[in-house]
Amino acid sequence: DKLTVTVIGFSGYANGFAEYTKNRITIFPTPPNFVNRNRAPWLRNVFTHELSHVLSLNVASASGSKVPIALGTGIIRHKGPVPIETSIRIPIAGSNTPHWFREGIAQYDTARLGRDAFDENRRAYQRASWEDGRFFAMEKLAFFGGEKWYNGGFGFLLYLEELFGAQAVHQVAAALGNSYYYRYEDVFEEDFDVSFEELESTYRQRVESNYREHHAQAQAGLLD
């Protein structure tokens, strides 16, 4: 399939987005001045990130997530004659991958190609989240998180790679594409025989242990 890339160069805006169902990428090439991300060259970073969205989300989308599914909800009452097509409510069951996974796998793929890294900027952001009591559980990052989608998902998927090998992250994406999971987290237990809750718990323990040790060595932050 063809991939369409649009570069909008008449704006001072720094961003990019992907429409993965249309194989389409839009990039705003003005270099940003990130303080909480890697300093990799912007165009290489943003293009690879958005390309990963197109590839990984197409792989992770089961056929059922691309087709509206009628779940049988009944008829809405109206006064007077109403066409039948306007009187039935049909909920749509679409892809249910959380934002932290979508952004995390794009960061992960970009890092695999040397165009991003979980470097000192990202670790500082993660540590600040922990120190401020905002190192949120993944459940909270399902829909609300902003930069924490990127940082939290990236960190967790790197931990998954550490536990299960270099193909673990893409294995999850492939499994999501092979079957529709009404509860996204179930894919981890099916693929790795470990519940998502256990994986998240051990990941959080690892992060918190690292930063507690650092906090003690830095005299509660006085030497940072």
Helices and strands as residue ranges (DSSP letters): E 4-7, E 14-19, G 20-22, E 24-29, H 42-59, G 63-66, G 84-86, H 99-112, H 120-131, G 140-142, H 147-164, H 168-178, H 186-192, H 196-217
